[in-house]
Amino acid sequence: MLKYDLSKFRKVIRRFTNKYTLVGLLFLVWISFFDKNSFVEKAQLRNKINTLTKEKVYYERRIEEDNRKMQELISNRDNLEKFAREQYLMKNEEEDIFIIIE
């Protein structure tokens, strides 16, 4: 029984020591890890695309929110005055402004 397993092992070794098989394996290893378009490079690029997509969604939401706030400020003079006082500390000559942050 041991002789049978050993002969099977020798057949496998002989098959993998074939020059075509070695060149093919070398080619697969080269393409997988060392080539410009390797699997590692593709995984890194996929990760970067996912990150940039998330950033794009964040900035689109931020733009929508800022546009809504800008429209609100333009449409109502009281809101514009409140915004100017809070953000830029603008005031009338005889006023003092106190900002309380909760």
Secondary structure, DSSP 8 states (H G I E B T S, - for coil): -HHHHHHHHHHHHHHHTSHHHHHHHHHHHIIIIISTT-HHHHHHHHHHHHHHHHHHHHHHHHHHHHHHHHHHHHH-HHHHHHHHHHHH----TT--------
